[in-house]
Amino acid sequence: MDKNTLFSQRIRLRHLHTFVAVAQQGTLGRAAETLHLSQPALSKTLNELEQLTGTRLFERGRLGAQLTLKGEQFLTHAVRVLDALNHAALSLKSPGDQSADVVRIGALPTAAPGILPAIIGPFHASHPGVTIQVAAMSNAMLLAGLKTGEIDLGIGRVADPELMAGLSYEPLFRETLKLVVRPEHPLLNVTITLKQVMEWPVIVPPAGTAPRQIAETLLVSQGCKLPAACVETLSASLSRQLTLNYPYVWFVPSGAVKEDLRQGMLCTLPVKISGMGDPIGILTRVAHPMPHSATLLLACIRKGVP
């Protein structure tokens, strides 16, 4: 029996659900909670899938589970299968089974604060009966969530063509990287270089994310490296609290600190960062019409972002 036939006969839906959950949640622990499984049971299923595929789908480390290149490729096919099954189930529902008026948004944690507050408030004033669910997630999770139909629209980055199959991308703005500190930080009182900045504790996005790649490129270009006193996180709220209360230097996309900079809660260090910035845009599914309320909210996003 050839390898492909063996794979087709032994693959099960639980393998795909487990794989997609880990890809979306970023850790085995959170994925196990989502699927209501024990972590050992989830690990066993994931190991079975990797044996069936004959390749490693995740790199597992202290920051969680990161998709390998093969894993990213397999994710595209896995979500297509689950999406097809979801639509098969929806086709069996009667008109009376329609759910409440809910719009589900997935957004990069650093992009959401700069866009959504100014959109959601006015939208709710005009459409008070709509429930808006916002989930902060990585770009890989966002793409997977769109393809499985778990979210209606996304605010994120364009990805490789294979990962964008079935999705459309509409650019909104370019997100630049900033180095921010609290207003009383000593670095604001002197002329500084990036090497001097690296003598202080820093907060950076996790490895593998686009902002982290931009930060590392900046450091390498000036012969610097991250200090030992380093916090790695995607949580904008945690990073903000640490920066406000301690002398951290936060490497952060501009959207996450837009209001804090405007109000003077945080300050930008005068360190030159080359490049035009990272494009952020609207992600939607091509062949699946959005709910009416999601279409209305999308129009508000387009109107509200210059």
Secondary structure, 3 states (H helix, E strand, C coil): CCHHHHHHHHCCHHHHHHHHHHHHHCCHHHHHHHHCCCHHHHHHHHHHHHHHHCCCCEEEECCEEEECHHHHHHHHHHHHHHHHHHHHHHHCCCHHHCCCCEEEEEECCCCHHHHHHHHHHHHHHHCCCCEEEEEECCHHHHHHHHHCCCCCEEEECCCCCCCCCCEEEEEEEEECEEEEECCCCHHHHCCCCHHHHCCCCEEECCCCCHHHHHHHHHHHHCCCCCCCCEEECCCHHHHHHHHHHCCCEEEEEHHHHHHHHHHCCCEECCCCCCCCCEEEEEEEECCCCCCHHHHHHHHHHHHHCC
